Structures are given as C-alpha cells and as structure tokens.
Amino acid sequence: MHTVAVLALDGVIAFDLSTPIEVFSRTRLPDGRPAYRVRVCAATEEVDAGAFVLRAPHGLDALAEADTIIVPGCADPSRPVPPGTLDALRAAAAGGTRIASICAGALVLAATGLLDGLRATTHWMATGLLAARHPEIDVDPDVLYVDNGQFLTSAGAAAGLDLCLHMIRRDHGSAVAADAARLSVMPLEREGGQAQFIVHTQPPAPGGAELEPLLGWLEDNAGRELTLDDIAGRAGMSTRTLNRRFREQLGTTPLQWLHRARIRRAQHLLETTPHAVDRIAVQVGFGSPTAFRDRFKRVVGTSPYAYRRAFRGVSRPG
C-alpha cells in the first residue's frame, strides 16, 4: 500500500495539516480497499499547532519508509526548521520518494535545495519571500500547483486539496480521483495555469433538488446532439426558467454543464481507449472535431493529444 507521511512542524497550519490526512485517508480503490496508509511524522515529541498541541505517532525516521511526503505550511515561515528535518527530506528524495508542499511548506522544501532550478509556487502572500530567499527557483504566483514529477508545490489553503487530488489521479486514475473529489465536495471548476491536471467533476446537486433527475438524464445522454430546447422540454420548463434554475443551483448554464460533462467523458476515453480524437469527438456528442478540440482546450487547458500523452500511462489498480 502507498504510504503518505505528513510532516508536522511547530507552527503548522492546521488546515494544511488536515487536508492531506483527510483526503488520502478517505480515498478508496474500486474494490473498496484503502488506497493509502497515512502517517503523521514530527521532529519533536510535541508540535505546537497554535490552537492546540499534537503528539505525532511517528518521528523523522518514518519519512524514509514513505512513498510520498507532504510538507504543510507553517504560520511563521521565518521559524527555524528543527535539526535533522532537512537532511531527512534530502535522504528521502535521494531514495526516490515523492515530496509535495502545501502553502508555505514550499519554504521548507526549498531550504533543502531540492527545488533549485525548478518551477514552484506557494501561497500568494509568500511568493515574494520564496523568490527572495531562493532566487534559483522559478516562482510562479499564478497557479494552483506545480508538478515537477518528484517534487510538487501548491498555493495556499484549498489549492492543497487540488494538489492531493492531482496526486491521487496520477497514482490511481481519474475514477478514483473523482470519487475523492466528490467526498471533498469540490467545485465545478478551479481556475489556474495547471487546469489541465484538475479533475473536472460536476458539482453535486443538493439532495432532492429539482434538477437532480435532469442532471442524471444529461449525463446519460451527453453523447446525443442536444439543444437548449431539448433540455428545457425534458425538464418541463421554458428555456428562460431552465437557465435561471441552473444559475441558482449550479452557478452555470445548462449548455455549459453539458459541455463539461462531455469533456469529462472525453478525458476518460482519452485515458482508457486508443480511439482516435475525431472518433471521441463524435462519441461524446460534439458535432465536429474542431469544435471538440476548441472546447477541450478551453476547459482543460491543453489539447486532447497532449492530455492523452500526459495521462494515458496513469497506473491503475490491478
């Protein structure tokens, strides 16, 4: 089982600490088995987390046994890093361990030298500090996260959730990541320069919402040529009322929702089948391959061909 070690340092931001613990702990494989084993590690017996004090069950030695290490941010980035922490991170990296930072945790990861020569991000309030301390790092303040392969960094707060879901997708594919996103009640669209790596799931309608049956019908019929009149007729509403209800309950329009359902299905086909892009365009309901490519790039941030190259090789549970 894939082991995730979450490093808790004095001053750790509770949100940054809890996000990977909750997301990875709750992720399940298609057969129901846990996808990850999560361990909280610390350099000291007790960790000051501001509003509370925690006792981590594992020390720095556990980092050497992890497949992935998460470095959450600390409230005071100028606080000294406990002795041995940076060496433990460097040793883990030398053994091939994947290391990701959340928020200002990028400053700790940067102090190891592992980000030198790479692109990275952090909370927007700390990007200037990161760039000043580590001019050898290409700091990008305009993205949710950056994936360099072995080393990943995310912006602040909720961007850590985006990063965790991205890593789940890398490890186990889009279906498992989509389930994890639903558990986290992720929004429809998270904007950012790394949009091609974000799981584009539809937002769940509130239980019992009047649009819920219609959304299921749209999912099932996304491959058909549907007009706004077709959707309104199915819902038994005027097009004006339908648009208003979608705006009120989902924050989007019926056609935009349908387009994203089609793109999500296209992503799955690009990942799991050898079908030509033009064939997939027809399968998911686009009238022309050109329209499909334009819409795909607008929503995902990259072309269908580039997306397939990035995700066709995603490992999946046997």
N, C-alpha and C positions, 0 to 999 in steps of 0.2 A: 504494500500500500504506500502511496505517495505521502511522505511526511512533510508537513509545513511547520517550521519553527517561527514563532512570532517573538521578536526581541523586545523586551520591556526595559527601558532605561529610566532613571529618575527624571521626573517631569514629563513622562509620556502623556500624550494627549489621549484621553480615554476613548474618544470616538475612533481615532486611528488604530488604537489597540484592539477594540472590539470588532471593527469591521471585518478584518480577515479571519478572526476567530469564529464569528458567526457564519460568514459566507462559506468558508471551507468546511466547517463542521457540519453544516446542513446539506451539503451537496451529496447527491446520491447518483449512483450509476443506474442504467436502465433496469438492472435486475434487483435494485433496491439496496445494494451494498454501499457502505460509505465510500466516497471517492478519495477522502483524505484523512490522515491522522494529524491532529493539531496539537502542538506543544508550545507552551509559553515558557520562554527562557529569560534569564536575567543574570547580570554580573554580580549582583548583591543579593543577600537574603531577603531584604525588603526593598520595595520600589515605591517611591513617592509619586503618586499619580494625581496630586493636587487635592481633589475632593476625597480621596481615600488612599489607603496604603495596601499594596498587594504583596503576596508572597508567591513567587513563581515556583512551580514544582521542578523546574529544570535549570541547570546552570549553563555557562557558555560552552561546556563540553558537548552539550546536545546539538549544538549548531553543526558539528562535524558529521552528525548522523542524518541531517535533514536533506531532503531533495530540493526544497525551496525555503528561503529565509525571507521573512518580511520585517522591514525596519520601519516602525511607525515614527511619526514626528514627535518632537518634544516642544513643550511650551516655550522654553528658553533655549534657542539654538546656540547661545554662547556658553552654555553649561558644559564643563569638561566631560568627555566620554570616559567611562570607567576603564581602568587599566585592563589590558588584555582583550578588550572588545574588538578593537580594530584588527588586531592580529588574528583573532578567531574568525572574523569575517574574511580576511585575506586568505587564510588557510582553507576555509570552506570553498571560496571561489576557485582556488587552485585545484581543488578536487572536482570541479565542475558543477558545484551547487548553484542553482538559480537564486539570485538575490534581487528583491524588489523593495523600493522605499515608498512610503506613503507620506505625502505632505512634506514637512520639514525634515523628515527622515532622510531626505536626499543629502542633507548636510553631513550627516553621519556617514552615509555611504560614500560621499565624495571625499571625506577625510581619509578613507582607505587608499585612495588613488585609483580605485577600480573604474571610475568614470572618466578618467583622463582621456582626452581625445574623442569622447563620445558626446552625443546629444542627450540632454536631460532636462527635466522640468521639476518644479516644486510649487508650493503654494505661492500665489502671485505676490504676497507680501514679503516672501523670502527670496524671490528670484534675483533681486539686486545683490543681496548678501551672498548668495551662492556664486554668482558671477564674479563678485569682487574677491571672494576667498579663493576661488578656483578658476582663474582665467583660462585654464587649459580645457575647461568643459564648455561645450556649446549649449548654453542655457536657452531654452525655448519657453517663453512665458505664456504662449498662446494655445497650448494643447492640454488635453486632459491627462494624457500619459505618453510616455515614450518607451518603446520596446526595442532594445538593442540585442535581443537574443538572450544572453545570460543575465544581463543587468537591465532592470526596468525601473522607471521612476514615474510617480504620479503627482498631479497637482493636489490641492488641498481638499479635505473633507470628503464629499461624495465622490470625487474622482478616484479615491482609493477603492471604492466599490466597483467602478468601471474597470479599474486595473485587475481586481480579483476575478471578475467575470471574464475578462480577456484571457487571463492565465488558465481558467477552467476550460475555456474554449480551445486553447492551444493543447491542453492535456487530453481532453475527452470529447471534443467536438461541439457543434452548435446546439444539439438537442439537450445535452446535459447542462450546458451554459444557459440555455433558455429557461429550463426548469429552475435553475438557481436564480435567474433574474426575476422570474415570477414570484418566487418566495420573498425576494427583496423589494417587490413592487416597484420595479424600475419604470421610469417614464418612457414615453414613446420614442423620443429622440434626444440624444445627448450630443450637442454640437461640439466640434473640436477638430483640429487638424488630423487627429488619428481616427476619424469617423469610420474608416474602412475596417477597423478592428472592433467596432462596437456591435454587440448583438442587437439587431433591430427587431425587438419583440413588440407586439401590440400591447397597449395598456389594457389591463383587465377592466371590464365594466363593473360598477358596483353590483353586488348581489341583488338580483331581482330587478335590475334596471331594464327599462322598456327596450333598450337597444340590444340587449344581450342575445335574443334569438336571431336578430338581424345580423349581428356580427358573426355568429356561427354559420349562418347561411352564406355570408360573403366569403368566409374562409373556404367553405366547401365549393363555392362556385367562382373562385378567383380566376380560374383559367378561362372562363367564358367572356365574351365581349359584352360588357355591362355598361349601360349609360346611367346617368343620374335618374332619369325617368324610370328605368328598370328597377333601381334600388328603392326609389320612392314608392313605386307600385307594390313591391314586395312588402314594404313597411306599412302600406296603407296610409301614407301621408302625402301631402304636397311636397314638392321639391324644396320650397321655402321653409316649411316646418322641419323637414328632414335635416336640412343644413343647420338650422338653429339648434335642434336637439343634439346633433353631433358636436357642435361648438360648445354647448353647455356641458355635455357629459364626457367628451373625449378631447376637447381642445383642438379639433381638426375638422376637416370636411369629409363627407363620405368617399369622394373620389381619391383624396389624399390617403385616407385609411386603406382603401382598396389597393392603391399603388404600392403601399408599403407591405401589404400582405403578399402581393405578387413578388416584390423584391425579396422578401424573406424566403418565399418558396424557391425563387431563383438561386439564392445563396445556398440553400440545401442541395439543390440539383447540381450546382457547380462543384460542391464539396464531395458529393457522393456518387455522381454518374460521369461517364465520359461523353455525354451528349454534347453536340456542337452548340455554340452560343445561340445561333439562329434558331435551332430547334427548341432550346429552352425558352427563348423569347415567345414562341408560339404556345408552348406548354403552359406558361404562366399567364397568358392572356393579353400579351401586347400585340397590337396589330402589325407592327413592323419591327425588325431587328434594330433599326436605327433609333426608333422611339425607346426601345428597351435599353439600349446602351446609354442613351442620354439620361433616362430616368435612373438607371442603376448608378451611374457616376454621380448624379445629383444627390442621391440618397446615401450611398455607401462611401463615396469619396474616391473611388478608383474604378477602373474598367472591369468588366466581367472576366477578361483574360487574366489581368493582374490579380484579381481576387482568387481565381482558381489556382494560380501559381502559389499564392500565399497560404491557402487553406486546404488544397486537395490532399496534402500529405499529413493532415492532422491525425494524430494517433487516436484510435478508438478502442474501447474495451473489448476484449475477445469474448 
